[in-house]
Amino acid sequence: MSNNTGQIVLVTDHNPQSLLFINYIKDQFHCPVSIAAPADTIEIDDSQQVLVLMDADHVDDAAMQHWQDVSARHSGLLLTAFNLRDEEHALEVLSFMHLRGVFYRQDSLDSICKGIAKLFETDDLWMSRSLMTRLIEFSRRQQLNAYRPACGLTQREMEIIGLLGSGASNMEIAERLCVSEHTVKSHLYNVFKKIRVSNRLQAVNWARQNLGAPPPRRSTATR
């Protein structure tokens, strides 16, 4: 399909399915293709492009952040994710990752290869127009919220409602913020009062409408 001087790295678990995917990619592109574990560190030659495909089924948030840190040190590294569930999942990941391309679970192998070839050939992003529009809107909301208070919420209350929106329990929020569960309950009571809601679901919906996508839950466990 393409003759280039770059390389492709698939970040995922080493299993028969990933090997089949690698073999297919090798048949389509005339460049080195390899598999790396989510927490691996690889040698990168800055004289050539390296396209990293992170498997969302096996790479957790912490590992994604690790690869973003790697990409920040290498201008020729093209960071992408595949096996994303849908556009909502993609927007959630893009709320804390700088990806050049996204590929969904339902995308065909031909479509994935087309995207890889396009990323190698141009400086464009590989994502749908609707996703890019939502990403721009999210960024604008974040910029606006950075310059105005949200219903008088304190920074700690903002952190708690963000963690609430990511699905964390009171105990998990307490552990994350190094406070007692009683303190979390007190903060939530104040948050509910300030934003005029009566339960967690209403608070989460308010946060999504007013603060953008919630921050991702940080976990050390692989999916």
N, C-alpha and C positions, 0 to 999 in steps of 0.2 A: 504493500500500500504506500509506504513512504520510505525514502532513503535519507536518513539524517545522521548527524554526528552526535546526537544526544544519547541518553540512556533512560530507562524506565525502571522505577523501583515500586514494587507492590508491597505495601505495608499491611500485613495480615497474619493470621495463623498459618503455619505450614501444614497443609492437608491436601488430600487428593483433588478437591474442588479448586483450590488455589493453583495447584500444579497444572490442571487442565486450562485454567484461565491464562497462566503464564505461557504455556505452549501455544495457545491461540494467538496471543499478542506477539510472540516471537515470529510466528508465521506471517504476521501482517507488517511488521516493522523490521528494518535492517539496522538494529541497534541492540546493545546489551540490555537484557531484561532480567531482573533478579527479585527475590523475595526478602523482606526484612521484617523481623519481629517488631511489634509496636514500640518497644522501649529501646530498640537497637540504635547504635550510632554508626553511621556509614561514612566512608571517605568520599569526599566530593571534589571533583576536578572543576574548578571555576572557569576553565576554558570551554566547557561544553554545558549544554542544558541538561538538567536532570528533572524528569517529571515524576513526582511522587503521587501514587494513588493510594490513599488511605481507605481501608475497608471499614465502613461505619459499623458493620456487624461485629468487628473484633477489636477496634481501636477506641478506647474510652477517651473521655475528655482530657484527662491528664496526659495521655500519650499524644493526643492531637496537639496539645500545647507544646509538648516536647518537639514535635516536628515543625511547629510554627517557629519555635526558637531557632531551630536549625535553618529554616528558610530565611530568617532575618539576617543570618550571617553569610548567606550565599545568594547573590542576585540572580544567578542562573537557575535557581531551584523553582520549579513550577509546582505548587502545592494544590492538590485536588482531593476530592473525596468521592467515593462511590458506594453503592448499596444504601443510599439515603432513602428513607421510606416514601417521602413526598415533599412537596414544596414547604410545608410547615416545618418539617425536620431540617430541610436545607436552611431555612431562615434562622432556625434556632442555632445551628452550627455556625452560620455566617455572623451571628451576633457576637461571637468571640474569636472567630478565625478569619484570616485573610486568605481566601481560596481563589485560585485562578479558574477553577472549573468544578462543576458538580455533576454527578451522574446518579440516576435513580435506580432503585432495585428492579424496576420494570424495563429499564433501557436494554435494548438488544446489544449484542457484542459488536455488531456493525456500527451502531450509533456511538458506542464508547470509543471504538477505533477512529471514527470520524472526528470525534471531539479531541482525542489525543493528537491526531495529525494536525488539526487546526491550531491547537495550543503550541505545537512545535513550530508551526509556520508563521504565526502572527503573534502580536502582543495583545490580542483581544482576550476577553473572558469567554468561557464556555458555560453559559447558563441562560435560561429562558428570559425573555423580555419581561414577563410578569414578575419573575423572581427579582430581577434587577430593579424594577420599579418599587417593589416592596422593600428591598434593601435600602434604596435611596430614602424612602419615606421613614424607615426605621432610623436611619442616620440623622435625618432632620429632626425627628422627635427627640433623639438623644441630645442633639445640640441645643434644642430649645430648653429641655429639662435641665441642662447644665447651667442655665442662666436664670432659672426661676424656681422658687420653692414649690414643692408638691403638697398642697393643702397643709403646710406647716409641719410636714414630717421631718423628724431629725434624721441625721445620717444613719444612726443605728436603726431607726424604724424603717428607713429605706432599704437597708441591708436585710432586715427581717422579712419585709414584704416581698423582696426579690427572691429570697430563699423559699418563702412560702409558695411563690409562683413556680418554683422549680420542682415542687412536689415533696419538699422536705417536711418531716414531722417536727413537732415541738422539740422532741429530744434531739433530733439530728441538728436542728438549728442551734440549740444550746451547745452541743458539742462543737459545732463549727465556729461559733462565736466565743467559746470558752466562758459561758455564763450559765446560770442555773435555769432549769426548765421553768421555775416560777417567774424568773425575770422575763423569759420569752413570753409567757402568758400575759404578764403585765404590759409589755410592749404591744402585744397584739390587741389587747383591750383598748389601749390608747390609739392605735392605728385604726381600728374599726370605728372608733368614735370620731376621729378626725376626717375620715373619708366617707363616713355615713353609710356603713354597711353593717350587716348583722352576722355574717358567717364567712368562713374561709373561702368558699367558692366565689362569693361576691367580691371579696378582697382581691382574689387572683384575677378576676375579670376586670376589675378597676385598674389593677396594675398593668395588665396587657394593653388596655385602652389609653392609659395616661403615661406609662413609663416605657412602653415598648416591650420587646421580648424579654422574658426573665433570664437571669444569668444561668449558665449550665450548672448542674450539680457536679461537683468534683468527686470522683470516685477512683479508688485504686484497683478496683476489681474489673477484670475484662468481661465484656458482655458474652 
